[in-house]
Amino acid sequence: MSGNPYPLGLRLAGRRVVVVGGGAVATRRVPALLDAGANVFLVAPELTPALQAHVDAGRLHWAPRRFAPDDLDGAWLVQVAVDDPVAAASVSAAAAERRVFCVRADDRAAAT
């Protein structure tokens, strides 16, 4: 698809937001989601210490594994923070199928 992005201010309080990836990009993005009151569900085999601290404090839910399409069930938004373009594309495809907006750290043009 083409066209300019439309800027939005999303109200995410109490809404399921999925973050795929547990590295530096996710570490930077998760605090703003938590500040917005999002119900953050993080999927990644491993986490940075900062993300682990959020899990330990009960601020987010973590699935210590790779992404599965049904992770997006009930989600309003997904943030893809992985450095594997094939994996990121599979998350984007699952999001498009479910009509869930997808933000991709690796490829802004491929995001919704």
Phi and psi restraints in degrees (range 20) as a CNS / XPLOR table:
assign (resid 1 and name C) (resid 2 and name N)
       (resid 2 and name CA) (resid 2 and name C) 1.0 -124.3 20.0 2
assign (resid 2 and name N) (resid 2 and name CA)
       (resid 2 and name C) (resid 3 and name N) 1.0 178.3 20.0 2
assign (resid 2 and name C) (resid 3 and name N)
       (resid 3 and name CA) (resid 3 and name C) 1.0 114.2 20.0 2
assign (resid 3 and name N) (resid 3 and name CA)
       (resid 3 and name C) (resid 4 and name N) 1.0 161.5 20.0 2
assign (resid 3 and name C) (resid 4 and name N)
       (resid 4 and name CA) (resid 4 and name C) 1.0 -78.3 20.0 2
assign (resid 4 and name N) (resid 4 and name CA)
       (resid 4 and name C) (resid 5 and name N) 1.0 146.2 20.0 2
assign (resid 4 and name C) (resid 5 and name N)
       (resid 5 and name CA) (resid 5 and name C) 1.0 -66.1 20.0 2
assign (resid 5 and name N) (resid 5 and name CA)
       (resid 5 and name C) (resid 6 and name N) 1.0 149.9 20.0 2
assign (resid 5 and name C) (resid 6 and name N)
       (resid 6 and name CA) (resid 6 and name C) 1.0 -103.6 20.0 2
assign (resid 6 and name N) (resid 6 and name CA)
       (resid 6 and name C) (resid 7 and name N) 1.0 116.0 20.0 2
assign (resid 6 and name C) (resid 7 and name N)
       (resid 7 and name CA) (resid 7 and name C) 1.0 -71.2 20.0 2
assign (resid 7 and name N) (resid 7 and name CA)
       (resid 7 and name C) (resid 8 and name N) 1.0 137.2 20.0 2
assign (resid 7 and name C) (resid 8 and name N)
       (resid 8 and name CA) (resid 8 and name C) 1.0 -131.8 20.0 2
assign (resid 8 and name N) (resid 8 and name CA)
       (resid 8 and name C) (resid 9 and name N) 1.0 154.4 20.0 2
assign (resid 8 and name C) (resid 9 and name N)
       (resid 9 and name CA) (resid 9 and name C) 1.0 -114.2 20.0 2
assign (resid 9 and name N) (resid 9 and name CA)
       (resid 9 and name C) (resid 10 and name N) 1.0 104.9 20.0 2
assign (resid 9 and name C) (resid 10 and name N)
       (resid 10 and name CA) (resid 10 and name C) 1.0 -87.9 20.0 2
assign (resid 10 and name N) (resid 10 and name CA)
       (resid 10 and name C) (resid 11 and name N) 1.0 137.1 20.0 2
assign (resid 10 and name C) (resid 11 and name N)
       (resid 11 and name CA) (resid 11 and name C) 1.0 -94.8 20.0 2
assign (resid 11 and name N) (resid 11 and name CA)
       (resid 11 and name C) (resid 12 and name N) 1.0 107.7 20.0 2
assign (resid 11 and name C) (resid 12 and name N)
       (resid 12 and name CA) (resid 12 and name C) 1.0 -108.3 20.0 2
assign (resid 12 and name N) (resid 12 and name CA)
       (resid 12 and name C) (resid 13 and name N) 1.0 2.6 20.0 2
assign (resid 12 and name C) (resid 13 and name N)
       (resid 13 and name CA) (resid 13 and name C) 1.0 -55.5 20.0 2
assign (resid 13 and name N) (resid 13 and name CA)
       (resid 13 and name C) (resid 14 and name N) 1.0 122.6 20.0 2
assign (resid 13 and name C) (resid 14 and name N)
       (resid 14 and name CA) (resid 14 and name C) 1.0 77.0 20.0 2
assign (resid 14 and name N) (resid 14 and name CA)
       (resid 14 and name C) (resid 15 and name N) 1.0 2.1 20.0 2
assign (resid 14 and name C) (resid 15 and name N)
       (resid 15 and name CA) (resid 15 and name C) 1.0 -100.6 20.0 2
assign (resid 15 and name N) (resid 15 and name CA)
       (resid 15 and name C) (resid 16 and name N) 1.0 143.9 20.0 2
assign (resid 15 and name C) (resid 16 and name N)
       (resid 16 and name CA) (resid 16 and name C) 1.0 -72.1 20.0 2
assign (resid 16 and name N) (resid 16 and name CA)
       (resid 16 and name C) (resid 17 and name N) 1.0 123.1 20.0 2
assign (resid 16 and name C) (resid 17 and name N)
       (resid 17 and name CA) (resid 17 and name C) 1.0 -124.2 20.0 2
assign (resid 17 and name N) (resid 17 and name CA)
       (resid 17 and name C) (resid 18 and name N) 1.0 127.1 20.0 2
assign (resid 17 and name C) (resid 18 and name N)
       (resid 18 and name CA) (resid 18 and name C) 1.0 -100.1 20.0 2
assign (resid 18 and name N) (resid 18 and name CA)
       (resid 18 and name C) (resid 19 and name N) 1.0 132.6 20.0 2
assign (resid 18 and name C) (resid 19 and name N)
       (resid 19 and name CA) (resid 19 and name C) 1.0 -115.0 20.0 2
assign (resid 19 and name N) (resid 19 and name CA)
       (resid 19 and name C) (resid 20 and name N) 1.0 124.6 20.0 2
assign (resid 19 and name C) (resid 20 and name N)
       (resid 20 and name CA) (resid 20 and name C) 1.0 -107.6 20.0 2
assign (resid 20 and name N) (resid 20 and name CA)
       (resid 20 and name C) (resid 21 and name N) 1.0 114.7 20.0 2
assign (resid 20 and name C) (resid 21 and name N)
       (resid 21 and name CA) (resid 21 and name C) 1.0 120.6 20.0 2
assign (resid 21 and name N) (resid 21 and name CA)
       (resid 21 and name C) (resid 22 and name N) 1.0 145.3 20.0 2
assign (resid 21 and name C) (resid 22 and name N)
       (resid 22 and name CA) (resid 22 and name C) 1.0 -127.3 20.0 2
assign (resid 22 and name N) (resid 22 and name CA)
       (resid 22 and name C) (resid 23 and name N) 1.0 24.4 20.0 2
assign (resid 22 and name C) (resid 23 and name N)
       (resid 23 and name CA) (resid 23 and name C) 1.0 -100.3 20.0 2
assign (resid 23 and name N) (resid 23 and name CA)
       (resid 23 and name C) (resid 24 and name N) 1.0 -151.2 20.0 2
assign (resid 23 and name C) (resid 24 and name N)
       (resid 24 and name CA) (resid 24 and name C) 1.0 -63.5 20.0 2
assign (resid 24 and name N) (resid 24 and name CA)
       (resid 24 and name C) (resid 25 and name N) 1.0 -41.5 20.0 2
assign (resid 24 and name C) (resid 25 and name N)
       (resid 25 and name CA) (resid 25 and name C) 1.0 -65.6 20.0 2
assign (resid 25 and name N) (resid 25 and name CA)
       (resid 25 and name C) (resid 26 and name N) 1.0 -46.1 20.0 2
assign (resid 25 and name C) (resid 26 and name N)
       (resid 26 and name CA) (resid 26 and name C) 1.0 -60.9 20.0 2
assign (resid 26 and name N) (resid 26 and name CA)
       (resid 26 and name C) (resid 27 and name N) 1.0 -39.2 20.0 2
assign (resid 26 and name C) (resid 27 and name N)
       (resid 27 and name CA) (resid 27 and name C) 1.0 -59.8 20.0 2
assign (resid 27 and name N) (resid 27 and name CA)
       (resid 27 and name C) (resid 28 and name N) 1.0 -36.5 20.0 2
assign (resid 27 and name C) (resid 28 and name N)
       (resid 28 and name CA) (resid 28 and name C) 1.0 -76.3 20.0 2
assign (resid 28 and name N) (resid 28 and name CA)
       (resid 28 and name C) (resid 29 and name N) 1.0 -33.4 20.0 2
assign (resid 28 and name C) (resid 29 and name N)
       (resid 29 and name CA) (resid 29 and name C) 1.0 -86.1 20.0 2
assign (resid 29 and name N) (resid 29 and name CA)
       (resid 29 and name C) (resid 30 and name N) 1.0 -32.5 20.0 2
assign (resid 29 and name C) (resid 30 and name N)
       (resid 30 and name CA) (resid 30 and name C) 1.0 -61.3 20.0 2
assign (resid 30 and name N) (resid 30 and name CA)
       (resid 30 and name C) (resid 31 and name N) 1.0 -43.0 20.0 2
assign (resid 30 and name C) (resid 31 and name N)
       (resid 31 and name CA) (resid 31 and name C) 1.0 -55.7 20.0 2
assign (resid 31 and name N) (resid 31 and name CA)
       (resid 31 and name C) (resid 32 and name N) 1.0 -40.1 20.0 2
assign (resid 31 and name C) (resid 32 and name N)
       (resid 32 and name CA) (resid 32 and name C) 1.0 -67.3 20.0 2
assign (resid 32 and name N) (resid 32 and name CA)
       (resid 32 and name C) (resid 33 and name N) 1.0 -36.1 20.0 2
assign (resid 32 and name C) (resid 33 and name N)
       (resid 33 and name CA) (resid 33 and name C) 1.0 -65.2 20.0 2
assign (resid 33 and name N) (resid 33 and name CA)
       (resid 33 and name C) (resid 34 and name N) 1.0 -42.5 20.0 2
assign (resid 33 and name C) (resid 34 and name N)
       (resid 34 and name CA) (resid 34 and name C) 1.0 -64.7 20.0 2
assign (resid 34 and name N) (resid 34 and name CA)
       (resid 34 and name C) (resid 35 and name N) 1.0 -41.7 20.0 2
assign (resid 34 and name C) (resid 35 and name N)
       (resid 35 and name CA) (resid 35 and name C) 1.0 -61.4 20.0 2
assign (resid 35 and name N) (resid 35 and name CA)
       (resid 35 and name C) (resid 36 and name N) 1.0 -31.3 20.0 2
assign (resid 35 and name C) (resid 36 and name N)
       (resid 36 and name CA) (resid 36 and name C) 1.0 -78.9 20.0 2
assign (resid 36 and name N) (resid 36 and name CA)
       (resid 36 and name C) (resid 37 and name N) 1.0 -4.0 20.0 2
assign (resid 36 and name C) (resid 37 and name N)
       (resid 37 and name CA) (resid 37 and name C) 1.0 84.7 20.0 2
assign (resid 37 and name N) (resid 37 and name CA)
       (resid 37 and name C) (resid 38 and name N) 1.0 12.3 20.0 2
assign (resid 37 and name C) (resid 38 and name N)
       (resid 38 and name CA) (resid 38 and name C) 1.0 -65.6 20.0 2
assign (resid 38 and name N) (resid 38 and name CA)
       (resid 38 and name C) (resid 39 and name N) 1.0 149.0 20.0 2
assign (resid 38 and name C) (resid 39 and name N)
       (resid 39 and name CA) (resid 39 and name C) 1.0 -89.0 20.0 2
assign (resid 39 and name N) (resid 39 and name CA)
       (resid 39 and name C) (resid 40 and name N) 1.0 94.2 20.0 2
assign (resid 39 and name C) (resid 40 and name N)
       (resid 40 and name CA) (resid 40 and name C) 1.0 -86.5 20.0 2
assign (resid 40 and name N) (resid 40 and name CA)
       (resid 40 and name C) (resid 41 and name N) 1.0 127.9 20.0 2
assign (resid 40 and name C) (resid 41 and name N)
       (resid 41 and name CA) (resid 41 and name C) 1.0 -117.6 20.0 2
assign (resid 41 and name N) (resid 41 and name CA)
       (resid 41 and name C) (resid 42 and name N) 1.0 114.4 20.0 2
assign (resid 41 and name C) (resid 42 and name N)
       (resid 42 and name CA) (resid 42 and name C) 1.0 -105.9 20.0 2
assign (resid 42 and name N) (resid 42 and name CA)
       (resid 42 and name C) (resid 43 and name N) 1.0 131.6 20.0 2
assign (resid 42 and name C) (resid 43 and name N)
       (resid 43 and name CA) (resid 43 and name C) 1.0 -119.3 20.0 2
assign (resid 43 and name N) (resid 43 and name CA)
       (resid 43 and name C) (resid 44 and name N) 1.0 116.7 20.0 2
assign (resid 43 and name C) (resid 44 and name N)
       (resid 44 and name CA) (resid 44 and name C) 1.0 -170.1 20.0 2
assign (resid 44 and name N) (resid 44 and name CA)
       (resid 44 and name C) (resid 45 and name N) 1.0 142.5 20.0 2
assign (resid 44 and name C) (resid 45 and name N)
       (resid 45 and name CA) (resid 45 and name C) 1.0 -63.0 20.0 2
assign (resid 45 and name N) (resid 45 and name CA)
       (resid 45 and name C) (resid 46 and name N) 1.0 -33.6 20.0 2
assign (resid 45 and name C) (resid 46 and name N)
       (resid 46 and name CA) (resid 46 and name C) 1.0 -138.8 20.0 2
assign (resid 46 and name N) (resid 46 and name CA)
       (resid 46 and name C) (resid 47 and name N) 1.0 157.4 20.0 2
assign (resid 46 and name C) (resid 47 and name N)
       (resid 47 and name CA) (resid 47 and name C) 1.0 -127.0 20.0 2
assign (resid 47 and name N) (resid 47 and name CA)
       (resid 47 and name C) (resid 48 and name N) 1.0 155.5 20.0 2
assign (resid 47 and name C) (resid 48 and name N)
       (resid 48 and name CA) (resid 48 and name C) 1.0 -71.8 20.0 2
assign (resid 48 and name N) (resid 48 and name CA)
       (resid 48 and name C) (resid 49 and name N) 1.0 160.2 20.0 2
assign (resid 48 and name C) (resid 49 and name N)
       (resid 49 and name CA) (resid 49 and name C) 1.0 -57.0 20.0 2
assign (resid 49 and name N) (resid 49 and name CA)
       (resid 49 and name C) (resid 50 and name N) 1.0 -36.3 20.0 2
assign (resid 49 and name C) (resid 50 and name N)
       (resid 50 and name CA) (resid 50 and name C) 1.0 -64.5 20.0 2
assign (resid 50 and name N) (resid 50 and name CA)
       (resid 50 and name C) (resid 51 and name N) 1.0 -42.2 20.0 2
assign (resid 50 and name C) (resid 51 and name N)
       (resid 51 and name CA) (resid 51 and name C) 1.0 -68.6 20.0 2
assign (resid 51 and name N) (resid 51 and name CA)
       (resid 51 and name C) (resid 52 and name N) 1.0 -38.3 20.0 2
assign (resid 51 and name C) (resid 52 and name N)
       (resid 52 and name CA) (resid 52 and name C) 1.0 -60.9 20.0 2
assign (resid 52 and name N) (resid 52 and name CA)
       (resid 52 and name C) (resid 53 and name N) 1.0 -35.5 20.0 2
assign (resid 52 and name C) (resid 53 and name N)
       (resid 53 and name CA) (resid 53 and name C) 1.0 -63.4 20.0 2
assign (resid 53 and name N) (resid 53 and name CA)
       (resid 53 and name C) (resid 54 and name N) 1.0 -38.9 20.0 2
assign (resid 53 and name C) (resid 54 and name N)
       (resid 54 and name CA) (resid 54 and name C) 1.0 -64.3 20.0 2
assign (resid 54 and name N) (resid 54 and name CA)
       (resid 54 and name C) (resid 55 and name N) 1.0 -41.0 20.0 2
assign (resid 54 and name C) (resid 55 and name N)
       (resid 55 and name CA) (resid 55 and name C) 1.0 -63.1 20.0 2
assign (resid 55 and name N) (resid 55 and name CA)
       (resid 55 and name C) (resid 56 and name N) 1.0 -49.2 20.0 2
assign (resid 55 and name C) (resid 56 and name N)
       (resid 56 and name CA) (resid 56 and name C) 1.0 -59.8 20.0 2
assign (resid 56 and name N) (resid 56 and name CA)
       (resid 56 and name C) (resid 57 and name N) 1.0 -32.4 20.0 2
assign (resid 56 and name C) (resid 57 and name N)
       (resid 57 and name CA) (resid 57 and name C) 1.0 -84.6 20.0 2
assign (resid 57 and name N) (resid 57 and name CA)
       (resid 57 and name C) (resid 58 and name N) 1.0 -3.5 20.0 2
assign (resid 57 and name C) (resid 58 and name N)
       (resid 58 and name CA) (resid 58 and name C) 1.0 78.5 20.0 2
assign (resid 58 and name N) (resid 58 and name CA)
       (resid 58 and name C) (resid 59 and name N) 1.0 17.6 20.0 2
assign (resid 58 and name C) (resid 59 and name N)
       (resid 59 and name CA) (resid 59 and name C) 1.0 -83.2 20.0 2
assign (resid 59 and name N) (resid 59 and name CA)
       (resid 59 and name C) (resid 60 and name N) 1.0 -18.1 20.0 2
assign (resid 59 and name C) (resid 60 and name N)
       (resid 60 and name CA) (resid 60 and name C) 1.0 -149.9 20.0 2
assign (resid 60 and name N) (resid 60 and name CA)
       (resid 60 and name C) (resid 61 and name N) 1.0 163.5 20.0 2
assign (resid 60 and name C) (resid 61 and name N)
       (resid 61 and name CA) (resid 61 and name C) 1.0 -103.5 20.0 2
assign (resid 61 and name N) (resid 61 and name CA)
       (resid 61 and name C) (resid 62 and name N) 1.0 139.3 20.0 2
assign (resid 61 and name C) (resid 62 and name N)
       (resid 62 and name CA) (resid 62 and name C) 1.0 -125.1 20.0 2
assign (resid 62 and name N) (resid 62 and name CA)
       (resid 62 and name C) (resid 63 and name N) 1.0 129.9 20.0 2
assign (resid 62 and name C) (resid 63 and name N)
       (resid 63 and name CA) (resid 63 and name C) 1.0 -105.8 20.0 2
assign (resid 63 and name N) (resid 63 and name CA)
       (resid 63 and name C) (resid 64 and name N) 1.0 109.0 20.0 2
assign (resid 63 and name C) (resid 64 and name N)
       (resid 64 and name CA) (resid 64 and name C) 1.0 -79.6 20.0 2
assign (resid 64 and name N) (resid 64 and name CA)
       (resid 64 and name C) (resid 65 and name N) 1.0 70.5 20.0 2
assign (resid 64 and name C) (resid 65 and name N)
       (resid 65 and name CA) (resid 65 and name C) 1.0 -163.5 20.0 2
assign (resid 65 and name N) (resid 65 and name CA)
       (resid 65 and name C) (resid 66 and name N) 1.0 -179.3 20.0 2
assign (resid 65 and name C) (resid 66 and name N)
       (resid 66 and name CA) (resid 66 and name C) 1.0 -78.8 20.0 2
assign (resid 66 and name N) (resid 66 and name CA)
       (resid 66 and name C) (resid 67 and name N) 1.0 160.2 20.0 2
assign (resid 66 and name C) (resid 67 and name N)
       (resid 67 and name CA) (resid 67 and name C) 1.0 -61.3 20.0 2
assign (resid 67 and name N) (resid 67 and name CA)
       (resid 67 and name C) (resid 68 and name N) 1.0 141.5 20.0 2
assign (resid 67 and name C) (resid 68 and name N)
       (resid 68 and name CA) (resid 68 and name C) 1.0 -126.4 20.0 2
assign (resid 68 and name N) (resid 68 and name CA)
       (resid 68 and name C) (resid 69 and name N) 1.0 141.7 20.0 2
assign (resid 68 and name C) (resid 69 and name N)
       (resid 69 and name CA) (resid 69 and name C) 1.0 -52.4 20.0 2
assign (resid 69 and name N) (resid 69 and name CA)
       (resid 69 and name C) (resid 70 and name N) 1.0 -35.9 20.0 2
assign (resid 69 and name C) (resid 70 and name N)
       (resid 70 and name CA) (resid 70 and name C) 1.0 -71.7 20.0 2
assign (resid 70 and name N) (resid 70 and name CA)
       (resid 70 and name C) (resid 71 and name N) 1.0 -4.6 20.0 2
assign (resid 70 and name C) (resid 71 and name N)
       (resid 71 and name CA) (resid 71 and name C) 1.0 -61.2 20.0 2
assign (resid 71 and name N) (resid 71 and name CA)
       (resid 71 and name C) (resid 72 and name N) 1.0 -23.6 20.0 2
assign (resid 71 and name C) (resid 72 and name N)
       (resid 72 and name CA) (resid 72 and name C) 1.0 -86.6 20.0 2
assign (resid 72 and name N) (resid 72 and name CA)
       (resid 72 and name C) (resid 73 and name N) 1.0 -5.4 20.0 2
assign (resid 72 and name C) (resid 73 and name N)
       (resid 73 and name CA) (resid 73 and name C) 1.0 -58.5 20.0 2
assign (resid 73 and name N) (resid 73 and name CA)
       (resid 73 and name C) (resid 74 and name N) 1.0 123.3 20.0 2
assign (resid 73 and name C) (resid 74 and name N)
       (resid 74 and name CA) (resid 74 and name C) 1.0 82.0 20.0 2
assign (resid 74 and name N) (resid 74 and name CA)
       (resid 74 and name C) (resid 75 and name N) 1.0 2.2 20.0 2
assign (resid 74 and name C) (resid 75 and name N)
       (resid 75 and name CA) (resid 75 and name C) 1.0 -82.4 20.0 2
assign (resid 75 and name N) (resid 75 and name CA)
       (resid 75 and name C) (resid 76 and name N) 1.0 152.0 20.0 2
assign (resid 75 and name C) (resid 76 and name N)
       (resid 76 and name CA) (resid 76 and name C) 1.0 -100.1 20.0 2
assign (resid 76 and name N) (resid 76 and name CA)
       (resid 76 and name C) (resid 77 and name N) 1.0 -28.0 20.0 2
assign (resid 76 and name C) (resid 77 and name N)
       (resid 77 and name CA) (resid 77 and name C) 1.0 -152.6 20.0 2
assign (resid 77 and name N) (resid 77 and name CA)
       (resid 77 and name C) (resid 78 and name N) 1.0 145.9 20.0 2
assign (resid 77 and name C) (resid 78 and name N)
       (resid 78 and name CA) (resid 78 and name C) 1.0 -128.9 20.0 2
assign (resid 78 and name N) (resid 78 and name CA)
       (resid 78 and name C) (resid 79 and name N) 1.0 134.9 20.0 2
assign (resid 78 and name C) (resid 79 and name N)
       (resid 79 and name CA) (resid 79 and name C) 1.0 -107.2 20.0 2
assign (resid 79 and name N) (resid 79 and name CA)
       (resid 79 and name C) (resid 80 and name N) 1.0 119.6 20.0 2
assign (resid 79 and name C) (resid 80 and name N)
       (resid 80 and name CA) (resid 80 and name C) 1.0 -100.1 20.0 2
assign (resid 80 and name N) (resid 80 and name CA)
       (resid 80 and name C) (resid 81 and name N) 1.0 114.8 20.0 2
assign (resid 80 and name C) (resid 81 and name N)
       (resid 81 and name CA) (resid 81 and name C) 1.0 -126.9 20.0 2
assign (resid 81 and name N) (resid 81 and name CA)
       (resid 81 and name C) (resid 82 and name N) 1.0 55.6 20.0 2
assign (resid 81 and name C) (resid 82 and name N)
       (resid 82 and name CA) (resid 82 and name C) 1.0 -121.8 20.0 2
assign (resid 82 and name N) (resid 82 and name CA)
       (resid 82 and name C) (resid 83 and name N) 1.0 155.1 20.0 2
assign (resid 82 and name C) (resid 83 and name N)
       (resid 83 and name CA) (resid 83 and name C) 1.0 -100.9 20.0 2
assign (resid 83 and name N) (resid 83 and name CA)
       (resid 83 and name C) (resid 84 and name N) 1.0 20.8 20.0 2
assign (resid 83 and name C) (resid 84 and name N)
       (resid 84 and name CA) (resid 84 and name C) 1.0 -111.0 20.0 2
assign (resid 84 and name N) (resid 84 and name CA)
       (resid 84 and name C) (resid 85 and name N) 1.0 106.9 20.0 2
assign (resid 84 and name C) (resid 85 and name N)
       (resid 85 and name CA) (resid 85 and name C) 1.0 -60.6 20.0 2
assign (resid 85 and name N) (resid 85 and name CA)
       (resid 85 and name C) (resid 86 and name N) 1.0 -33.2 20.0 2
assign (resid 85 and name C) (resid 86 and name N)
       (resid 86 and name CA) (resid 86 and name C) 1.0 -68.0 20.0 2
assign (resid 86 and name N) (resid 86 and name CA)
       (resid 86 and name C) (resid 87 and name N) 1.0 -45.2 20.0 2
assign (resid 86 and name C) (resid 87 and name N)
       (resid 87 and name CA) (resid 87 and name C) 1.0 -63.7 20.0 2
assign (resid 87 and name N) (resid 87 and name CA)
       (resid 87 and name C) (resid 88 and name N) 1.0 -42.3 20.0 2
assign (resid 87 and name C) (resid 88 and name N)
       (resid 88 and name CA) (resid 88 and name C) 1.0 -62.8 20.0 2
assign (resid 88 and name N) (resid 88 and name CA)
       (resid 88 and name C) (resid 89 and name N) 1.0 -39.9 20.0 2
assign (resid 88 and name C) (resid 89 and name N)
       (resid 89 and name CA) (resid 89 and name C) 1.0 -65.5 20.0 2
assign (resid 89 and name N) (resid 89 and name CA)
       (resid 89 and name C) (resid 90 and name N) 1.0 -35.1 20.0 2
assign (resid 89 and name C) (resid 90 and name N)
       (resid 90 and name CA) (resid 90 and name C) 1.0 -69.1 20.0 2
assign (resid 90 and name N) (resid 90 and name CA)
       (resid 90 and name C) (resid 91 and name N) 1.0 -35.7 20.0 2
assign (resid 90 and name C) (resid 91 and name N)
       (resid 91 and name CA) (resid 91 and name C) 1.0 -66.0 20.0 2
assign (resid 91 and name N) (resid 91 and name CA)
       (resid 91 and name C) (resid 92 and name N) 1.0 -44.1 20.0 2
assign (resid 91 and name C) (resid 92 and name N)
       (resid 92 and name CA) (resid 92 and name C) 1.0 -58.5 20.0 2
assign (resid 92 and name N) (resid 92 and name CA)
       (resid 92 and name C) (resid 93 and name N) 1.0 -42.8 20.0 2
assign (resid 92 and name C) (resid 93 and name N)
       (resid 93 and name CA) (resid 93 and name C) 1.0 -64.3 20.0 2
assign (resid 93 and name N) (resid 93 and name CA)
       (resid 93 and name C) (resid 94 and name N) 1.0 -43.2 20.0 2
assign (resid 93 and name C) (resid 94 and name N)
       (resid 94 and name CA) (resid 94 and name C) 1.0 -64.0 20.0 2
assign (resid 94 and name N) (resid 94 and name CA)
       (resid 94 and name C) (resid 95 and name N) 1.0 -37.8 20.0 2
assign (resid 94 and name C) (resid 95 and name N)
       (resid 95 and name CA) (resid 95 and name C) 1.0 -66.4 20.0 2
assign (resid 95 and name N) (resid 95 and name CA)
       (resid 95 and name C) (resid 96 and name N) 1.0 -44.5 20.0 2
assign (resid 95 and name C) (resid 96 and name N)
       (resid 96 and name CA) (resid 96 and name C) 1.0 -62.1 20.0 2
assign (resid 96 and name N) (resid 96 and name CA)
       (resid 96 and name C) (resid 97 and name N) 1.0 -40.8 20.0 2
assign (resid 96 and name C) (resid 97 and name N)
       (resid 97 and name CA) (resid 97 and name C) 1.0 -58.6 20.0 2
assign (resid 97 and name N) (resid 97 and name CA)
       (resid 97 and name C) (resid 98 and name N) 1.0 -36.1 20.0 2
assign (resid 97 and name C) (resid 98 and name N)
       (resid 98 and name CA) (resid 98 and name C) 1.0 -97.7 20.0 2
assign (resid 98 and name N) (resid 98 and name CA)
       (resid 98 and name C) (resid 99 and name N) 1.0 0.6 20.0 2
assign (resid 98 and name C) (resid 99 and name N)
       (resid 99 and name CA) (resid 99 and name C) 1.0 58.5 20.0 2
assign (resid 99 and name N) (resid 99 and name CA)
       (resid 99 and name C) (resid 100 and name N) 1.0 46.6 20.0 2
assign (resid 99 and name C) (resid 100 and name N)
       (resid 100 and name CA) (resid 100 and name C) 1.0 -109.1 20.0 2
assign (resid 100 and name N) (resid 100 and name CA)
       (resid 100 and name C) (resid 101 and name N) 1.0 129.0 20.0 2
assign (resid 100 and name C) (resid 101 and name N)
       (resid 101 and name CA) (resid 101 and name C) 1.0 -64.9 20.0 2
assign (resid 101 and name N) (resid 101 and name CA)
       (resid 101 and name C) (resid 102 and name N) 1.0 141.7 20.0 2
assign (resid 101 and name C) (resid 102 and name N)
       (resid 102 and name CA) (resid 102 and name C) 1.0 -128.6 20.0 2
assign (resid 102 and name N) (resid 102 and name CA)
       (resid 102 and name C) (resid 103 and name N) 1.0 125.9 20.0 2
assign (resid 102 and name C) (resid 103 and name N)
       (resid 103 and name CA) (resid 103 and name C) 1.0 -107.5 20.0 2
assign (resid 103 and name N) (resid 103 and name CA)
       (resid 103 and name C) (resid 104 and name N) 1.0 125.7 20.0 2
assign (resid 103 and name C) (resid 104 and name N)
       (resid 104 and name CA) (resid 104 and name C) 1.0 -114.7 20.0 2
assign (resid 104 and name N) (resid 104 and name CA)
       (resid 104 and name C) (resid 105 and name N) 1.0 125.4 20.0 2
assign (resid 104 and name C) (resid 105 and name N)
       (resid 105 and name CA) (resid 105 and name C) 1.0 -71.9 20.0 2
assign (resid 105 and name N) (resid 105 and name CA)
       (resid 105 and name C) (resid 106 and name N) 1.0 -28.6 20.0 2
assign (resid 105 and name C) (resid 106 and name N)
       (resid 106 and name CA) (resid 106 and name C) 1.0 -85.4 20.0 2
assign (resid 106 and name N) (resid 106 and name CA)
       (resid 106 and name C) (resid 107 and name N) 1.0 -23.6 20.0 2
assign (resid 106 and name C) (resid 107 and name N)
       (resid 107 and name CA) (resid 107 and name C) 1.0 -155.4 20.0 2
assign (resid 107 and name N) (resid 107 and name CA)
       (resid 107 and name C) (resid 108 and name N) 1.0 92.7 20.0 2
assign (resid 107 and name C) (resid 108 and name N)
       (resid 108 and name CA) (resid 108 and name C) 1.0 -59.9 20.0 2
assign (resid 108 and name N) (resid 108 and name CA)
       (resid 108 and name C) (resid 109 and name N) 1.0 -34.3 20.0 2
assign (resid 108 and name C) (resid 109 and name N)
       (resid 109 and name CA) (resid 109 and name C) 1.0 -68.5 20.0 2
assign (resid 109 and name N) (resid 109 and name CA)
       (resid 109 and name C) (resid 110 and name N) 1.0 -24.7 20.0 2
assign (resid 109 and name C) (resid 110 and name N)
       (resid 110 and name CA) (resid 110 and name C) 1.0 -88.9 20.0 2
assign (resid 110 and name N) (resid 110 and name CA)
       (resid 110 and name C) (resid 111 and name N) 1.0 -6.1 20.0 2
assign (resid 110 and name C) (resid 111 and name N)
       (resid 111 and name CA) (resid 111 and name C) 1.0 -81.1 20.0 2
assign (resid 111 and name N) (resid 111 and name CA)
       (resid 111 and name C) (resid 112 and name N) 1.0 160.2 20.0 2
